[in-house]
Amino acid sequence: VITAGRAVNDGMSKHMVTELVKKMLKAGKDINNSKVLVMGITFKENVSDIRNSKVSSVVSELESFGAKVDVVDPFADKEEVHEEYGIHLKSDVATDYDAVIIAVAHKQYLDLDEETFEGYLNKPGIVFDVKGIYRNKFKTLQYISL
């Protein structure tokens, strides 16, 4: 999950993905056949602007490990994201992810609870919360934050 006010650069993208991959391997996940949900691709929370978004670097890095990556964002324009980054935004969230990255702290995400994420994840599921919006709120899921 990537959140908070930190800017994510390419070096940070690699670091984040490396940390997530380590956790996934420890959890017995096959990275090459894993499925990851990325929540948010806009430049910052609650806006539609995708210019300068570094989330596409996270997606590319995950895909370089062989992961299948779904991206959702309630503010981003699907056509603009595809044109700019070659990413097809999903309308719906599946229920079979190995990990979820919360990349942008959109208001729609703030009130989601651990049970919601449990519904998105295969067990053992991992949540990477970049900005820490869920810090100290999860009891059963593996949780990572920067």
Disulfide bonds with the S-S distance in Angstrom:
none
